[in-house]
Amino acid sequence: MIMAISVLGANAFAQSKNSMNIVLVHGAWSDGSAWDAVVPLLEAKGCNVTVVNLPGHGTDKTPFSAITLQSYVDVVKKAIGDNKQVTLIGHSMAGIVISQVAEEIPNSIKTLVYLGAYLPKNGQSLLDLAKVDAGSHVGKHLKIDENSASAIIAKEGVIDVFFADAPAGRQQKLADGVEPEPLVPFVTPVTLTEGNYGGVEKVYIYTKNDHAVSYAAQQAMVKNTTVKKEYILQSSHTPFISMPKKVAEILIKAAK
């Protein structure tokens, strides 16, 4: 099977040892365009930025039946290639993805940055973490389609879950862009070891007013993992929309 791969807005990685190489991975019900306001801010500070668009998201039309967690991991690994000292950022669901990437290519990763993201332990899936998050609003708006093995957030809940602090004039347009999400990656557990994943430096950025991955759940996950540095944003689940400058500032700090 040939897997569709899409890497958007990618600058070629510079070979200079002083370069800040950043790879951005979007979360569920999203795509690579989520980072549009952040990328130019990072590039203005000399970062080499690669935005990964996961299979089945945005313009990528890989059938959901062909998408697994490993599909996501392989696309991120392809984006990284032979590069080293990469700062790998994952938002929301992509916390699961970047964790597995670090397990498989730990020598390529300088720092993992979790932005309002799931931070798993060995053997956990996104579903394992989500189902104990009593503060999340996702459950009451989640609709499952078993025939297509997909999930969607009901229209009336999208703004509340994802875009509560986005500019009022953009909220509905953002909500209208939310598409169904494949289920298989949600239920697939990660395989993480102390020797690989455990040796990679981790940074966590809390999204304190988050209705998708609650602040309490974020704190609980960080408590169970060795995290070098923590930051707090007074934001909803999508700070790259509501406060891109603050997000970029933290990512630059993490990449240095």
C-alpha positions as CSV (number, residue, x, y, z in Angstrom):
1,M,0.0,0.0,0.0
2,I,1.3,3.4,-0.9
3,M,0.7,6.0,1.8
4,A,-0.2,9.5,0.9
5,I,2.2,12.0,2.4
6,S,1.7,15.8,2.7
7,V,4.2,18.2,4.1
8,L,3.0,21.8,3.8
9,G,4.8,25.1,3.8
10,A,8.1,23.4,4.4
11,N,11.4,25.2,4.2
12,A,14.4,23.1,3.5
13,F,16.2,22.5,6.7
14,A,19.4,24.5,6.9
15,Q,22.6,22.5,7.6
16,S,24.0,25.1,10.1
17,K,24.5,23.7,13.5
18,N,23.0,26.9,14.9
19,S,19.7,26.5,13.1
20,M,16.5,26.1,15.0
21,N,14.7,23.3,13.2
22,I,11.0,23.2,14.1
23,V,8.4,20.6,13.0
24,L,4.7,21.4,13.7
25,V,2.1,18.7,13.9
26,H,-1.6,19.6,14.1
27,G,-4.3,17.9,16.2
28,A,-7.5,16.2,15.5
29,W,-10.3,17.9,13.5
30,S,-7.7,20.2,12.1
31,D,-4.9,20.3,9.5
32,G,-1.6,22.0,8.8
33,S,-3.2,25.4,8.2
34,A,-3.8,25.7,11.9
35,W,-0.2,27.0,12.2
36,D,-0.6,29.7,9.5
37,A,-0.3,32.6,12.0
38,V,2.6,31.1,13.9
39,V,4.9,30.0,11.0
40,P,5.9,33.5,9.8
41,L,6.7,34.6,13.4
42,L,9.0,31.6,13.8
43,E,10.7,32.2,10.4
44,A,11.2,35.9,11.3
45,K,13.4,34.7,14.1
46,G,15.5,32.4,11.9
47,C,13.7,29.1,12.5
48,N,13.5,26.5,9.8
49,V,9.9,25.5,10.0
50,T,8.2,22.4,8.6
51,V,4.4,22.0,8.9
52,V,3.1,18.4,8.6
53,N,-0.3,17.7,7.3
54,L,-1.4,14.3,8.6
55,P,-3.1,11.7,6.3
56,G,-6.8,12.3,5.9
57,H,-6.7,15.9,6.9
58,G,-7.0,19.1,4.9
59,T,-6.3,18.5,1.2
60,D,-5.0,15.0,1.9
61,K,-7.7,12.5,0.9
62,T,-6.2,9.2,2.2
63,P,-9.2,7.0,3.0
64,F,-9.9,6.6,6.7
65,S,-9.8,2.8,6.2
66,A,-6.1,3.2,5.4
67,I,-5.2,5.5,8.3
68,T,-3.5,4.2,11.5
69,L,-1.5,5.8,14.2
70,Q,1.6,4.5,12.4
71,S,0.5,6.3,9.3
72,Y,0.7,9.6,11.2
73,V,4.1,8.6,12.8
74,D,5.6,7.7,9.4
75,V,4.6,11.0,7.8
76,V,6.2,13.0,10.6
77,K,9.4,10.8,10.4
78,K,9.5,11.5,6.7
79,A,9.2,15.2,7.3
80,I,12.2,15.0,9.7
81,G,14.2,12.9,7.4
82,D,17.9,12.8,8.3
83,N,17.8,16.0,10.3
84,K,18.9,16.1,13.9
85,Q,18.3,18.4,16.8
86,V,14.6,18.9,15.8
87,T,12.1,20.6,18.1
88,L,9.0,18.6,17.5
89,I,5.7,20.2,18.5
90,G,2.4,18.4,18.8
91,H,-1.0,20.0,19.5
92,S,-3.8,18.0,21.1
93,M,-4.1,14.5,19.5
94,A,-0.6,15.0,18.0
95,G,0.9,14.6,21.5
96,I,0.3,10.9,20.9
97,V,1.9,11.1,17.5
98,I,5.1,12.9,18.5
99,S,5.6,10.6,21.5
100,Q,5.7,7.6,19.2
101,V,7.9,9.4,16.8
102,A,10.4,10.1,19.6
103,E,10.4,6.5,20.5
104,E,11.3,5.4,17.0
105,I,13.8,8.1,16.1
106,P,15.0,9.5,19.5
107,N,18.4,10.6,18.1
108,S,16.7,13.1,15.7
109,I,14.7,14.9,18.4
110,K,16.1,17.6,20.6
111,T,12.9,18.5,22.4
112,L,9.3,17.4,22.3
113,V,6.8,20.2,22.9
114,Y,3.2,19.4,23.9
115,L,0.7,22.2,23.3
116,G,-2.5,21.5,25.1
117,A,-1.7,17.9,24.0
118,Y,-2.1,14.4,25.2
119,L,1.0,13.2,27.0
120,P,0.8,9.4,27.2
121,K,2.6,6.7,29.2
122,N,3.6,3.4,27.7
123,G,0.5,1.4,26.6
124,Q,-1.9,4.3,26.7
125,S,-4.1,5.4,23.8
126,L,-5.7,8.8,23.3
127,L,-9.0,7.2,24.3
128,D,-7.5,6.0,27.5
129,L,-6.6,9.6,28.4
130,A,-9.7,11.2,27.1
131,K,-12.2,9.0,28.9
132,V,-10.9,10.1,32.3
133,D,-11.0,13.8,31.5
134,A,-14.1,14.9,33.4
135,G,-13.5,18.5,32.5
136,S,-13.6,18.1,28.7
137,H,-16.6,19.2,26.7
138,V,-15.8,16.8,23.8
139,G,-17.9,13.9,25.1
140,K,-21.2,15.7,25.1
141,H,-20.7,16.9,21.5
142,L,-19.0,13.8,20.0
143,K,-20.8,11.9,17.3
144,I,-19.4,8.5,16.1
145,D,-20.1,7.0,12.7
146,E,-19.2,3.3,12.9
147,N,-19.8,2.7,9.2
148,S,-17.0,5.1,8.3
149,A,-14.9,4.6,11.5
150,S,-15.0,8.3,12.0
151,A,-15.9,10.9,14.6
152,I,-17.1,14.5,14.4
153,I,-17.9,17.3,16.9
154,A,-21.5,18.4,16.6
155,K,-21.8,21.8,15.0
156,E,-23.4,23.4,18.1
157,G,-20.4,22.4,20.2
158,V,-17.4,23.2,17.9
159,I,-16.8,26.8,18.9
160,D,-17.1,25.9,22.6
161,V,-14.7,23.0,22.4
162,F,-12.1,24.5,20.1
163,F,-12.5,28.2,19.4
164,A,-13.9,29.9,22.5
165,D,-11.4,32.7,22.5
166,A,-10.9,33.0,18.7
167,P,-11.8,36.4,17.2
168,A,-15.6,36.6,17.1
169,G,-15.6,37.3,13.4
170,R,-13.6,34.1,12.6
171,Q,-15.3,31.7,15.0
172,Q,-18.0,30.5,12.7
173,K,-15.7,30.1,9.7
174,L,-13.3,28.1,11.8
175,A,-16.2,25.9,13.0
176,D,-17.4,25.3,9.5
177,G,-14.0,24.0,8.6
178,V,-14.0,21.1,11.1
179,E,-14.2,17.8,9.3
180,P,-14.7,14.1,10.5
181,E,-11.7,12.4,12.1
182,P,-10.6,8.8,11.7
183,L,-11.1,6.7,14.8
184,V,-8.3,4.1,14.6
185,P,-5.5,6.4,15.8
186,F,-7.6,7.4,18.8
187,V,-7.8,3.8,20.1
188,T,-4.2,2.7,19.3
189,P,-1.9,2.5,22.3
190,V,1.7,3.9,22.1
191,T,4.7,1.7,22.8
192,L,7.2,3.8,24.7
193,T,10.5,2.9,26.4
194,E,12.7,4.7,28.9
195,G,15.7,4.2,26.7
196,N,14.2,5.9,23.7
197,Y,11.3,8.2,24.4
198,G,12.2,8.6,28.0
199,G,15.5,10.1,27.1
200,V,14.1,12.9,25.0
201,E,13.6,16.3,26.6
202,K,10.0,17.4,27.0
203,V,8.3,20.8,27.4
204,Y,4.6,21.3,28.1
205,I,2.5,24.3,27.2
206,Y,-0.8,24.4,29.2
207,T,-3.9,25.9,27.7
208,K,-5.6,26.8,30.9
209,N,-9.1,27.6,29.5
210,D,-9.2,24.5,27.3
211,H,-12.6,22.7,26.8
212,A,-11.2,19.9,24.7
213,V,-8.3,18.7,26.9
214,S,-9.0,20.2,30.3
215,Y,-6.3,22.0,32.3
216,A,-6.8,19.4,35.1
217,A,-6.2,16.6,32.7
218,Q,-3.1,18.4,31.3
219,Q,-1.7,18.8,34.8
220,A,-2.4,15.1,35.6
221,M,-0.5,13.9,32.5
222,V,2.5,16.2,33.3
223,K,2.6,14.9,36.8
224,N,3.1,11.4,35.5
225,T,5.9,12.3,33.1
226,T,9.3,14.0,33.4
227,V,8.9,17.4,31.9
228,K,11.8,19.9,31.9
229,K,9.9,23.1,31.4
230,E,6.2,24.2,31.7
231,Y,4.4,27.2,30.4
232,I,0.9,28.4,30.8
233,L,-1.3,30.2,28.3
234,Q,-4.6,31.7,29.3
235,S,-6.2,30.3,26.2
236,S,-8.8,27.9,24.7
237,H,-7.7,24.8,22.9
238,T,-6.4,26.8,19.9
239,P,-3.9,29.4,21.1
240,F,-2.2,29.5,17.7
241,I,-5.3,31.3,16.5
242,S,-6.1,33.5,19.5
243,M,-2.5,34.3,20.6
244,P,0.0,33.2,17.9
245,K,2.7,35.6,19.1
246,K,2.8,34.1,22.6
247,V,2.9,30.6,21.1
248,A,5.7,31.5,18.8
249,E,7.7,33.1,21.7
250,I,7.5,29.9,23.7
251,L,8.4,27.7,20.8
252,I,11.5,29.7,20.0
253,K,12.5,29.4,23.7
254,A,12.1,25.6,23.4
255,A,14.0,25.4,20.2
256,K,17.1,27.3,21.5
